[in-house]
Amino acid sequence: MARLLFLAHRLPYPPNKGDKVRSYHLLRHLLARHEVHVGTFVDDPEDEAHVPTLARDCASLFAPRLHPLRARAASLAALLDGRALTLRYYQDAAMARWVRRTVAERRIDAVVVFCSAMAQYAEGLGLPTLVDFVDVDSAKWTQFATDRGGPLAWLYRREGERLLAYEREVAARFQRSYFVTERETELFRSLAPECAGAVDALANGVDAEFFAPDPARASPYPPGAPAVAFTGAMDYWPNVDAVVWFVQEALPALRAAFPGLRLHVVGRNPAPAVRALAGEAVNVTGTVADVRPWLQHADVVVAPLRLARGIQNKVLEAMAMARPVVAATGCGSTVGAVDGREIVLAADAPAFVREVGALLADPARAAALGAAGRERVLADYSWGANLARIDDHLAAALAVRAA
């Protein structure tokens, strides 16, 4: 057993949005084997209630409030010093003091960092450090820049450049870095060839026992009307973009072919652009107590994400629930499922209309696709198996330090 410091940019509990699902399972994996001290931020007032629950499982926990508006304003200082805005956003003197004190008093053996922005707190500690980047965030900002004009495009492009420079520094400085897919890993290797030997893929997983069909689970949908579902945190920009695009570009044609069809947007904190979609064609639920009924009883689950990177938990969860999934090619192909047999990929709006319509018209094929998707999840997406890779790297890093 080692004494670890775990640093995450957002409270890794409850696992109710994409990055928190991954950080939660990574932390649980480490807690089962080591003494873990956790430094993180609470950026959502609703998460304050969950701090005591997380604290009971950790050797120690430091979780100060991070006020998004205040942090966003403070991050603008990076325009003067040349750093990435993301680093300034998560820069906190109290966190830095806690990290230094914890390392000294608790005799920490190694550090595990979740999210590149938290790597700044591991600098200068002289400890073996593993970094879970999850995605190539710099590439995300560069992609955002291509979809915007004027000052925003310049700002996003600058953030992509500055953040990539920092990602390269981090990957070169620390023992091992991880990305969520082989595709993201290869992308980073192409952007940072000097770090090629120090990065690996660390795939996501899904709790297939929790996300499993249950015949006793009641449907939340009105009877007789085709139900298409989208799930996710609805204040997350790529999710907002996906839903707005789908409603504008694909939903009208689907409703013309299937009168009464309704898109159900299921997720917390819907942004104004999402709330504005609510009406006869679109049901915006907001926070729900349990997403599983909405997945299990959907006729089709869609994931038309155009901006997101890596493996989407929403796709894995829908597949685990044995539902047919139609996903944008960019996000669906990362799962590694067979197109047309375990998942359906759609490159544009006409393809979404065609593929969703075909599944609605053929319930037997939809059921077979969903069943095959669940089998794919069971075979490839066990959290324990996928996270085991970090154990060997951690052991190697600790052995070098001991020697």
C-alpha positions, -999 to 999 in steps of 0.1 A, spaced: 0 0 0 13 34 -10 3 69 3 -11 88 -27 -21 123 -34 -51 124 -59 -58 158 -75 -89 164 -95 -104 196 -109 -139 188 -99 -153 168 -69 -152 132 -81 -186 124 -65 -214 118 -73 -206 103 -108 -233 123 -125 -215 137 -155 -189 125 -179 -156 135 -164 -169 128 -128 -178 92 -139 -142 86 -149 -126 104 -119 -149 86 -95 -140 52 -108 -103 60 -109 -104 72 -73 -124 41 -62 -98 19 -80 -70 36 -61 -88 36 -27 -92 -2 -29 -54 -5 -29 -38 26 -13 -42 53 13 -54 83 -7 -55 120 1 -77 140 -22 -74 176 -33 -103 189 -55 -127 218 -61 -164 221 -56 -177 241 -86 -214 232 -82 -232 243 -51 -253 210 -52 -221 190 -47 -215 206 -13 -239 180 2 -217 152 -11 -184 163 4 -190 144 37 -198 112 18 -165 114 -1 -145 124 29 -155 92 47 -137 71 21 -105 92 18 -76 94 42 -80 132 40 -100 156 17 -95 192 8 -124 205 -13 -127 243 -14 -154 261 -34 -145 273 -68 -168 301 -80 -170 298 -118 -177 334 -126 -149 346 -102 -125 320 -116 -134 330 -152 -126 366 -144 -93 357 -127 -83 335 -156 -81 366 -179 -48 375 -161 -33 347 -183 -37 371 -213 -9 392 -196 15 365 -186 12 342 -216 -2 312 -198 -33 292 -207 -65 306 -193 -74 271 -180 -44 271 -157 -53 304 -142 -89 293 -138 -78 265 -114 -50 284 -98 -57 286 -60 -32 296 -33 -51 275 -6 -49 244 -27 -12 249 -33 -6 253 5 -27 222 13 -8 201 -13 26 211 1 15 205 37 -1 172 29 30 160 11 52 169 40 30 157 69 15 126 53 48 115 37 32 111 3 48 85 -20 33 94 -54 8 117 -71 -21 109 -94 -35 139 -113 -69 140 -131 -71 167 -157 -40 186 -170 -50 219 -152 -43 202 -118 -8 192 -128 4 226 -117 0 215 -81 24 185 -87 52 206 -100 83 208 -78 72 181 -54 99 156 -66 74 127 -65 65 101 -91 34 115 -109 9 99 -132 -14 123 -152 -48 114 -166 -54 140 -193 -86 121 -204 -88 141 -237 -64 163 -257 -81 194 -243 -59 217 -264 -73 201 -295 -109 208 -282 -102 245 -279 -87 246 -314 -118 228 -327 -140 254 -310 -120 281 -327 -129 268 -362 -166 271 -353 -164 307 -341 -155 340 -357 -140 373 -344 -124 377 -310 -137 344 -297 -120 325 -325 -87 342 -316 -92 335 -279 -100 298 -284 -71 294 -308 -47 310 -283 -60 288 -256 -54 257 -278 -18 268 -285 -10 277 -249 -27 246 -234 -9 223 -259 25 238 -248 16 230 -212 3 195 -220 37 188 -237 56 201 -206 35 179 -183 39 147 -204 76 153 -206 81 161 -169 61 133 -153 64 95 -154 33 85 -174 3 102 -190 -30 88 -201 -57 95 -227 -92 79 -229 -87 62 -264 -60 51 -287 -71 77 -311 -66 105 -286 -33 90 -276 -21 89 -312 -33 125 -317 -12 136 -288 18 116 -300 15 134 -333 14 168 -315 41 160 -290 64 133 -306 90 139 -279 65 124 -254 55 94 -275 70 68 -252 54 82 -220 17 82 -229 -8 54 -230 -45 48 -235 -66 42 -204 -101 34 -216 -133 43 -199 -157 17 -185 -193 13 -175 -210 -3 -144 -229 -29 -164 -246 -42 -133 -261 -8 -125 -268 0 -161 -287 -31 -169 -323 -37 -182 -349 -45 -156 -383 -58 -166 -398 -43 -135 -386 -8 -143 -415 14 -153 -414 36 -184 -414 74 -180 -428 79 -216 -464 83 -226 -477 52 -244 -480 50 -281 -456 78 -291 -421 70 -304 -395 81 -279 -360 92 -289 -336 101 -261 -305 121 -255 -288 120 -221 -261 141 -206 -252 172 -186 -271 199 -205 -249 228 -195 -220 212 -213 -213 230 -245 -209 200 -268 -242 185 -255 -260 218 -261 -246 220 -296 -256 184 -303 -292 188 -292 -298 222 -309 -283 208 -341 -304 176 -340 -336 195 -333 -330 219 -362 -315 195 -388 -330 160 -381 -361 162 -359 -385 178 -384 -380 151 -410 -383 123 -384 -416 138 -371 -429 140 -406 -423 103 -410 -433 93 -375 -461 116 -362 -461 120 -325 -423 112 -322 -407 133 -294 -371 139 -285 -365 136 -247 -335 156 -236 -326 141 -202 -300 158 -181 -292 183 -154 -289 221 -157 -303 226 -192 -288 258 -208 -311 285 -220 -306 273 -256 -318 238 -245 -347 251 -225 -359 271 -255 -363 239 -274 -391 226 -251 -424 221 -267 -446 196 -286 -416 180 -303 -390 182 -275 -393 173 -238 -365 189 -216 -366 170 -183 -338 188 -163 -324 167 -135 -340 132 -131 -336 109 -101 -325 80 -122 -316 81 -159 -320 43 -164 -358 43 -171 -353 70 -197 -326 49 -214 -343 15 -210 -376 25 -225 -363 48 -253 -370 34 -288 -337 49 -299 -309 67 -281 -290 94 -301 -256 109 -296 -252 135 -323 -221 151 -308 -200 172 -331 -175 188 -307 -169 162 -280 -138 141 -278 -129 106 -265 -153 79 -254 -187 92 -244 -201 77 -212 -236 84 -224 -230 60 -254 -216 32 -232 -245 36 -207 -271 34 -234 -254 3 -249 -252 -13 -215 -289 -8 -212 -293 -28 -244 -307 2 -264 -300 9 -300 -277 38 -303 -273 61 -333 -242 83 -328 -222 108 -348 -193 92 -365 -168 112 -346 -179 101 -311 -194 67 -319 -164 53 -337 -143 56 -305 -162 29 -288 -149 2 -311 -183 -14 -317 -192 -28 -351 -212 -2 -371 -246 -16 -381 -244 -45 -357 -236 -31 -322 -240 6 -329 -251 28 -358 -229 57 -370 -243 87 -388 -221 113 -405 -247 140 -411 -283 150 -406 -298 129 -435 -279 99 -421 -294 105 -387 -329 107 -402 -324 76 -422 -308 54 -395 -331 65 -366 -361 61 -389 -350 26 -399 -347 15 -363 -381 29 -354 -396 10 -383 -380 -23 -374 -383 -29 -336 -368 -64 -340 -336 -51 -356 -335 -23 -329 -337 -49 -301 -310 -71 -317 -287 -40 -321 -292 -31 -285 -285 -67 -273 -253 -68 -293 -243 -34 -280 -246 -46 -244 -224 -76 -252 -198 -53 -266 -198 -33 -233 -196 -65 -212 -166 -76 -232 -146 -44 -234 -156 -19 -208 -150 -32 -173 -136 -4 -151 -115 -28 -132 -98 -44 -162 -93 -11 -180 -79 8 -149 -55 -21 -140 -29 -6 -164 -23 22 -140 -13 -2 -112 18 -15 -131 29 21 -139 24 32 -103 43 2 -90 72 9 -114 74 46 -105 74 37 -68 101 11 -73 124 36 -91 119 61 -63 126 35 -36 158 24 -55 
